[in-house]
Amino acid sequence: QKDLAVPSLKQYAQAIGIQREAFADCLDGGRYAGDIDKDIAAGTKAGVRGTPSFIIGRSGSGDTITGKVVRGAQSLTTFQQVIQEAEKSPAPKGEKTPSAH
C-alpha cells in the first residue's frame, strides 16, 4: 500500500493534475471529519475491522445495523451464498419483506 500521510496525498494529487491549493484546502479543512468519524464508529460497532468489509443482510431501524460481516476480498460464490442466506432469514418484527417485481 502506498504512503497515505498527508504530504504524500498532496504529492499524489499534484501528480495526477488536481489543483494543488484546492486539494490542500479541502484536505486540511476537515470539513468531512465529523462524518468520517461517525462512519468509522458505526462500522466498528457493526464488526468492521478493516477494508474491504461488507455487511450483507436486512437493514435495521434507526442506528441498528444487522447482517453478516464479510471481511476481505471474497469470491463471487461467497457473496452469492451470504446473500442467499440473508434472503432466507425472517424479517425483523415490524418490517415487511419486499416483494419481487
C-alpha positions as CSV (number, residue, x, y, z in Angstrom):
1,Q,0.0,0.0,0.0
2,K,1.2,3.5,-0.8
3,D,2.1,6.0,1.9
4,L,-1.1,7.7,3.0
5,A,0.4,10.5,5.0
6,V,-1.0,14.0,4.2
7,P,2.2,15.2,2.4
8,S,2.2,12.1,0.2
9,L,-1.5,12.5,-0.6
10,K,-0.8,16.1,-1.7
11,Q,2.0,14.8,-3.9
12,Y,-0.2,12.1,-5.5
13,A,-2.9,14.7,-6.2
14,Q,-0.5,17.0,-7.9
15,A,1.0,14.1,-9.9
16,I,-2.4,13.4,-11.4
17,G,-3.2,17.0,-12.2
18,I,-5.5,18.0,-9.3
19,Q,-5.2,21.7,-8.4
20,R,-2.8,21.7,-5.5
21,E,-4.2,24.6,-3.5
22,A,-7.8,23.4,-3.8
23,F,-6.9,19.9,-2.8
24,A,-4.8,21.1,0.2
25,D,-7.6,23.4,1.4
26,C,-10.1,20.5,1.2
27,L,-7.8,18.0,2.9
28,D,-6.6,20.4,5.6
29,G,-10.0,21.9,6.3
30,G,-11.5,18.9,8.0
31,R,-15.0,19.7,6.5
32,Y,-16.0,16.0,6.5
33,A,-14.0,14.8,9.5
34,G,-17.2,14.5,11.7
35,D,-19.0,12.5,9.1
36,I,-16.0,10.2,8.6
37,D,-15.7,9.7,12.4
38,K,-19.4,8.7,12.6
39,D,-19.0,6.2,9.8
40,I,-15.9,4.7,11.4
41,A,-17.8,4.4,14.7
42,A,-20.8,2.8,13.1
43,G,-18.6,0.3,11.2
44,T,-16.7,-0.6,14.3
45,K,-19.9,-1.1,16.2
46,A,-21.1,-3.4,13.4
47,G,-17.9,-5.5,13.5
48,V,-15.9,-3.9,10.7
49,R,-12.2,-4.3,11.5
50,G,-10.6,-3.4,8.1
51,T,-11.2,-3.0,4.4
52,P,-12.8,-4.3,2.4
53,S,-15.7,-5.2,4.7
54,F,-19.3,-5.7,3.6
55,I,-22.4,-6.0,5.8
56,I,-25.0,-8.2,3.9
57,G,-28.4,-8.5,5.3
58,R,-31.5,-6.6,6.2
59,S,-31.4,-3.0,7.3
60,G,-32.2,-2.3,10.9
61,S,-34.2,0.6,12.1
62,G,-32.5,3.9,13.2
63,D,-28.9,3.3,14.1
64,T,-29.2,-0.5,14.1
65,I,-27.1,-2.4,11.6
66,T,-27.9,-6.0,11.1
67,G,-26.4,-8.7,8.8
68,K,-23.4,-10.8,8.3
69,V,-20.0,-9.1,8.1
70,V,-17.9,-10.4,5.2
71,R,-14.3,-9.4,5.6
72,G,-11.6,-9.2,2.9
73,A,-11.7,-9.9,-0.8
74,Q,-14.0,-12.8,-1.4
75,S,-15.2,-14.8,-4.3
76,L,-18.4,-14.3,-6.2
77,T,-19.6,-17.6,-4.8
78,T,-19.1,-16.5,-1.2
79,F,-21.2,-13.3,-1.8
80,Q,-23.9,-15.4,-3.5
81,Q,-24.1,-17.8,-0.6
82,V,-24.2,-15.0,2.0
83,I,-26.9,-13.1,0.0
84,Q,-29.0,-16.3,-0.3
85,E,-28.7,-16.9,3.4
86,A,-29.9,-13.3,4.1
87,E,-32.9,-13.8,1.8
88,K,-34.0,-16.8,3.8
89,S,-33.8,-15.1,7.1
90,P,-37.0,-13.8,8.6
91,A,-37.7,-10.0,8.5
92,P,-37.3,-8.3,11.9
93,K,-40.6,-7.6,13.8
94,G,-42.5,-4.8,12.1
95,E,-40.5,-4.9,8.9
96,K,-42.3,-6.0,5.7
97,T,-40.4,-8.3,3.3
98,P,-40.1,-6.6,-0.1
99,S,-41.9,-8.3,-2.9
100,A,-40.1,-9.2,-6.1
101,H,-41.2,-7.3,-9.2
